[in-house]
Amino acid sequence: MKVTVDRIEDGIAILLIRPEEKYSLEIPVDYLPAETKESDILSVDFKREINETEEAKARVRNLIEKLKNK
């Protein structure tokens, strides 16, 4: 997915999802490449982290079991 940096306000970048640019994302500029500025076009990739998701679910299940057994 590609986004356009619409503006940066108070350390938050407003990114418009291309090509239509009718949806936006807000993200702290600290997460963007150095020297990113308004009107830059960036690539964004999302990837499911299946192993990490399963580990998080297991931790939650364990915490719930501990609470039930108190």
C-alpha positions in Angstrom: 0.0 0.0 0.0 1.2 3.5 -0.7 0.4 6.7 1.2 0.9 10.4 0.7 2.1 12.4 3.7 -0.6 15.0 3.8 0.7 17.0 6.7 2.6 16.8 10.0 1.1 18.4 13.1 2.5 18.2 16.6 4.7 15.2 15.8 1.8 13.3 14.1 1.8 12.6 10.4 -1.5 12.4 8.6 -1.1 9.8 5.8 -3.6 9.6 2.9 -4.1 6.1 1.4 -3.4 6.2 -2.3 -4.5 6.4 -5.0 -8.0 7.8 -4.0 -6.6 9.5 -0.8 -10.1 9.5 0.8 -9.0 7.5 3.8 -6.3 8.5 6.2 -4.0 7.2 8.9 -2.4 9.0 11.8 1.1 7.9 13.0 3.8 9.5 15.1 6.6 10.8 12.8 9.1 8.8 14.9 7.8 5.7 13.1 8.5 7.2 9.7 11.8 7.2 7.8 14.1 10.0 8.8 13.6 13.3 7.0 10.0 12.4 5.8 8.2 15.6 4.9 4.8 16.7 3.6 3.9 15.4 0.0 6.3 12.4 0.3 4.9 9.1 -0.9 5.7 6.1 1.3 5.2 2.4 1.0 3.5 0.6 3.9 3.3 -3.1 4.4 1.2 -5.0 6.9 2.1 -8.6 7.8 0.3 -10.9 10.1 2.6 -12.2 12.8 0.9 -15.5 13.4 3.4 -16.9 15.9 3.4 -13.7 17.9 -0.4 -13.7 17.9 -0.6 -17.2 19.2 2.0 -16.5 21.9 -0.1 -13.4 23.0 -3.3 -15.5 23.1 -1.6 -18.2 25.2 -0.3 -15.5 27.7 -3.9 -14.1 28.0 -5.3 -17.6 28.5 -2.8 -18.3 31.2 -3.6 -15.1 33.0 -7.3 -15.8 32.9 -6.7 -19.3 34.3 -4.6 -17.8 37.2 -7.4 -15.4 38.0 -10.0 -18.1 37.9 -8.0 -20.2 40.3 -7.6 -17.5 43.0 
